[in-house]
Amino acid sequence: MAEPRLPDTALHHLRERLRLGLACAAARFAIVEPPSRPVEAMGLRFDTPLGIAAGFDRHGRLGRQAGSLGFGFIEVGSLHPAALSDLRHSTGTARLGINLGLAPDIPEAELHEAFARLWPQADYLMLNLIHPACAPLLEPGARPRLTRLLASLRERQQRLDQLGGRKVPLAAKLRCLPDDLPLDLTALLRDLGFDALLAAHDPGPPATPRRYRHWQNPIAQAQACIQTERLRAHCGPRMALLSVGGIQTAAHLNDRLNAGADLVQVYGALREQGPEVAVGMLENRNGGA
């Protein structure tokens, strides 16, 4: 009799939990001082320009401890306002970004309340505009509604900054495909005064081994760098630019930074290469793999 087999989705979630557990253990018992490569972005100082993308640590189990692995920041989430009670607190040197999903069925007042609850915990807030639930807000006819919502959340963030006496930058994550670069949305964010744009060159999910291999093609890397250069020009001098998607080596990291990204996130490389990936990329800062 064949042994029972876990469904693919259950097996995927189990593997993700194991990878997160391994990263948490590595951070807790790290004995080697991670490389330092400080950078200023969004008005904040980061120990390194390399961070962990949202989706790997949804509720902050690793959180700021990611600094022990060489990451300058980590983005937790994406979270729905109803899931904020699951967010964990952690200590460490990594900057903490909190990714909040947008959807047309979430009342604006609920999003404002979520901002108020997340603001004390976050170093920056990220609005997720690539989640499938957000798709209706990105339709051409919904642009006035999206503009009003983004403007309202920007005003809420500024008000919280004034009341709290510190700045928590506001950013947005946009889908960036070779034949569909969101220059109009980039201009909208810039004009509304957003602090940063996160360009998602491989928006997923899920992150599959096949897609991981795809990004080993130099052509794919070159396309992402060309997109980064174009977005950098549209962001202007004040709005920071973050890049995520396909970064697997020190050369990839440096190429994105040279193309104009201020910060770079990894996801697939952390899953496939393990918790030591940041140290390897940062120690080979001159471009070696």
C-alpha positions as CSV (number, residue, x, y, z in Angstrom):
1,M,0.0,0.0,0.0
2,A,1.4,3.4,-1.0
3,E,2.1,5.8,1.9
4,P,-0.3,8.8,2.2
5,R,1.0,11.9,0.5
6,L,0.5,15.5,1.5
7,P,-1.4,17.7,-0.9
8,D,0.9,20.0,-2.9
9,T,-0.4,23.1,-1.1
10,A,0.1,21.5,2.4
11,L,3.6,20.4,1.4
12,H,4.4,23.9,0.2
13,H,3.3,25.5,3.4
14,L,5.3,22.9,5.4
15,R,8.4,23.6,3.5
16,E,7.9,27.4,4.0
17,R,7.6,26.9,7.7
18,L,10.7,24.8,7.8
19,R,12.7,27.4,5.9
20,L,11.5,30.2,8.2
21,G,12.3,28.0,11.2
22,L,15.8,27.5,9.9
23,A,16.3,31.2,9.4
24,C,15.0,32.0,12.9
25,A,17.4,29.4,14.4
26,A,20.4,30.8,12.4
27,A,19.6,34.3,13.5
28,R,19.3,33.3,17.1
29,F,22.6,31.4,17.3
30,A,24.6,33.6,14.9
31,I,28.2,34.1,16.1
32,V,29.8,35.8,13.1
33,E,29.4,39.6,12.8
34,P,27.6,40.1,9.5
35,P,29.0,42.4,6.8
36,S,28.2,46.1,7.1
37,R,27.3,48.1,4.0
38,P,25.3,51.1,5.3
39,V,23.0,53.0,3.0
40,E,20.5,55.9,3.5
41,A,17.0,55.6,1.9
42,M,13.5,56.9,2.7
43,G,15.2,59.1,5.3
44,L,16.3,56.0,7.2
45,R,19.7,54.3,7.7
46,F,20.0,50.7,6.8
47,D,23.0,48.5,7.8
48,T,23.0,46.9,4.4
49,P,20.9,47.5,1.2
50,L,19.7,43.9,1.1
51,G,16.4,42.9,2.7
52,I,13.9,40.1,2.8
53,A,10.7,40.5,0.8
54,A,7.2,40.1,2.1
55,G,5.8,36.6,2.1
56,F,8.8,34.8,3.7
57,D,8.0,36.0,7.3
58,R,4.3,36.9,7.2
59,H,3.8,37.6,10.9
60,G,7.1,38.7,12.2
61,R,8.5,35.5,13.6
62,L,12.0,36.4,12.3
63,G,11.4,40.1,12.2
64,R,14.3,42.4,13.3
65,Q,16.5,39.4,14.1
66,A,17.1,39.2,10.3
67,G,19.9,41.7,11.0
68,S,22.0,38.9,12.6
69,L,22.0,37.2,9.1
70,G,23.3,40.3,7.3
71,F,19.9,41.7,6.1
72,G,19.4,45.4,6.5
73,F,15.7,45.2,6.6
74,I,12.8,42.7,6.5
75,E,9.2,43.2,5.2
76,V,6.6,41.2,7.0
77,G,3.1,40.5,5.6
78,S,1.3,41.0,3.4
79,L,-1.4,41.5,6.1
80,H,-5.1,42.1,5.9
81,P,-6.3,44.5,8.6
82,A,-8.2,41.6,10.2
83,A,-4.9,39.8,10.7
84,L,-3.0,42.5,12.6
85,S,-3.4,40.7,15.9
86,D,-1.2,37.9,14.6
87,L,1.8,40.3,14.1
88,R,4.6,39.4,16.5
89,H,7.2,41.8,18.0
90,S,10.9,41.2,17.8
91,T,14.2,42.9,18.6
92,G,17.3,43.3,16.5
93,T,19.1,45.6,14.1
94,A,17.1,45.0,10.9
95,R,14.7,47.7,9.9
96,L,11.1,46.5,9.9
97,G,8.7,47.2,7.1
98,I,5.1,46.1,7.3
99,N,3.2,45.2,4.1
100,L,-0.5,46.0,4.2
101,G,-2.7,44.6,1.5
102,L,-5.3,46.8,-0.3
103,A,-8.6,45.6,-1.6
104,P,-11.8,47.4,-2.7
105,D,-13.8,45.6,0.0
106,I,-11.8,47.0,2.9
107,P,-13.4,50.2,4.2
108,E,-11.1,53.3,4.2
109,A,-11.8,53.8,7.9
110,E,-10.5,50.3,8.6
111,L,-7.3,51.0,6.7
112,H,-6.8,54.2,8.7
113,E,-7.2,52.3,11.9
114,A,-4.7,49.7,10.6
115,F,-2.2,52.5,10.0
116,A,-2.6,53.8,13.5
117,R,-2.0,50.3,14.9
118,L,1.0,49.5,12.7
119,W,2.7,52.9,12.9
120,P,4.3,52.4,16.3
121,Q,5.8,49.0,15.3
122,A,7.1,49.8,11.8
123,D,10.1,51.6,10.4
124,Y,8.2,51.9,7.1
125,L,4.8,51.0,5.8
126,M,4.2,49.3,2.4
127,L,0.9,49.3,0.5
128,N,0.7,46.1,-1.6
129,L,-0.8,47.0,-5.0
130,I,0.1,43.6,-6.6
131,H,-2.1,41.3,-4.5
132,P,-4.9,39.7,-6.6
133,A,-7.5,41.2,-4.3
134,C,-6.3,44.7,-5.3
135,A,-6.8,44.1,-9.1
136,P,-10.2,46.0,-9.2
137,L,-8.5,49.1,-7.9
138,L,-6.0,49.0,-10.8
139,E,-8.6,49.0,-13.6
140,P,-8.7,52.2,-15.7
141,G,-12.1,53.2,-14.5
142,A,-11.1,52.9,-10.9
143,R,-8.2,55.3,-11.1
144,P,-10.1,58.2,-9.4
145,R,-11.0,55.9,-6.5
146,L,-7.4,54.6,-6.2
147,T,-6.0,58.1,-6.3
148,R,-8.4,59.3,-3.5
149,L,-7.5,56.2,-1.4
150,L,-3.8,56.6,-1.8
151,A,-4.0,60.4,-1.0
152,S,-6.1,59.7,2.1
153,L,-3.6,57.1,3.4
154,R,-0.7,59.4,2.7
155,E,-2.4,62.1,4.7
156,R,-3.1,59.7,7.5
157,Q,0.6,58.7,7.6
158,Q,1.7,62.3,7.7
159,R,-0.7,63.0,10.5
160,L,0.6,60.1,12.5
161,D,4.2,61.3,11.9
162,Q,3.3,64.8,13.3
163,L,1.6,63.4,16.3
164,G,4.2,60.8,17.1
165,G,7.3,62.9,16.5
166,R,9.0,60.5,14.1
167,K,8.9,59.7,10.5
168,V,7.5,56.3,9.3
169,P,7.9,56.4,5.5
170,L,5.1,55.2,3.2
171,A,5.8,53.1,0.1
172,A,3.8,51.2,-2.5
173,K,4.6,47.9,-4.3
174,L,3.9,47.8,-8.0
175,R,4.0,45.0,-10.6
176,C,6.8,45.6,-13.2
177,L,6.8,43.3,-16.2
178,P,8.9,43.7,-19.3
179,D,6.0,44.8,-21.5
180,D,4.0,46.6,-18.7
181,L,6.0,49.1,-16.8
182,P,3.7,51.2,-14.5
183,L,5.1,54.6,-15.3
184,D,1.8,56.3,-14.8
185,L,1.3,54.8,-11.3
186,T,4.9,55.7,-10.5
187,A,4.2,59.3,-11.3
188,L,1.0,59.2,-9.2
189,L,2.9,58.0,-6.2
190,R,5.6,60.6,-6.8
191,D,3.1,63.4,-7.0
192,L,1.3,62.3,-3.9
193,G,4.6,62.5,-2.0
194,F,5.1,58.8,-1.3
195,D,8.5,58.0,0.1
196,A,9.3,55.0,-2.0
197,L,8.3,52.6,-4.8
198,L,9.0,48.9,-4.6
199,A,9.3,47.5,-8.1
200,A,8.2,43.8,-8.2
201,H,9.9,42.3,-11.3
202,D,8.7,38.8,-10.5
203,P,5.4,39.3,-8.7
204,G,4.3,35.7,-8.2
205,P,3.2,33.8,-6.2
206,P,4.2,31.1,-5.9
207,A,7.9,31.2,-6.1
208,T,8.7,28.0,-8.1
209,P,12.1,26.3,-8.9
210,R,11.3,26.9,-12.6
211,R,11.0,30.7,-12.1
212,Y,14.1,30.6,-9.9
213,R,16.0,29.1,-12.8
214,H,14.5,31.6,-15.2
215,W,16.3,34.4,-13.4
216,Q,19.7,32.8,-14.0
217,N,19.3,34.0,-17.6
218,P,21.4,37.1,-18.1
219,I,18.7,38.5,-20.4
220,A,16.1,38.4,-17.6
221,Q,18.6,40.2,-15.3
222,A,19.4,42.8,-18.0
223,Q,15.6,43.5,-18.5
224,A,15.1,44.1,-14.8
225,C,18.0,46.5,-14.7
226,I,16.6,48.4,-17.7
227,Q,13.3,48.7,-15.9
228,T,15.0,49.9,-12.8
229,E,16.8,52.6,-14.8
230,R,13.5,53.8,-16.3
231,L,11.7,53.8,-13.0
232,R,14.6,55.7,-11.3
233,A,14.2,58.5,-13.8
234,H,10.4,58.7,-13.1
235,C,10.8,58.5,-9.3
236,G,12.7,61.8,-9.2
237,P,15.4,62.6,-6.7
238,R,13.2,62.4,-3.6
239,M,11.4,59.1,-3.9
240,A,13.4,56.0,-3.1
241,L,13.4,53.0,-5.4
242,L,13.4,49.4,-4.1
243,S,13.7,46.3,-6.4
244,V,12.6,42.7,-5.8
245,G,12.6,39.7,-8.1
246,G,15.4,37.4,-9.3
247,I,18.3,38.6,-7.2
248,Q,20.4,35.5,-6.6
249,T,24.1,36.6,-6.5
250,A,26.3,39.5,-5.5
251,A,26.5,40.5,-9.2
252,H,22.7,40.7,-9.4
253,L,22.6,42.8,-6.2
254,N,25.2,45.2,-7.5
255,D,23.7,45.5,-10.9
256,R,20.3,46.5,-9.5
257,L,22.0,49.1,-7.2
258,N,24.1,50.4,-10.1
259,A,20.9,50.7,-12.2
260,G,19.4,53.0,-9.6
261,A,17.8,50.9,-6.9
262,D,18.4,52.2,-3.3
263,L,17.5,48.9,-1.7
264,V,17.0,45.3,-2.9
265,Q,14.9,42.5,-1.6
266,V,15.3,38.7,-1.9
267,Y,12.9,35.9,-1.5
268,G,13.7,33.0,-3.8
269,A,17.4,33.2,-3.1
270,L,16.7,32.9,0.6
271,R,14.4,29.9,0.1
272,E,16.9,28.1,-2.2
273,Q,20.3,29.1,-0.7
274,G,19.4,29.3,3.0
275,P,20.1,31.9,5.7
276,E,23.7,32.5,4.7
277,V,22.7,34.1,1.4
278,A,23.0,37.7,2.6
279,V,26.5,37.2,3.9
280,G,27.6,35.6,0.6
281,M,26.2,38.5,-1.4
282,L,27.6,41.3,0.7
283,E,31.0,39.8,1.1
284,N,31.3,39.6,-2.7
285,R,30.4,43.2,-3.1
286,N,32.6,43.7,-6.2
287,G,30.2,41.4,-8.2
288,G,31.3,37.9,-7.6
289,A,28.7,35.2,-7.3
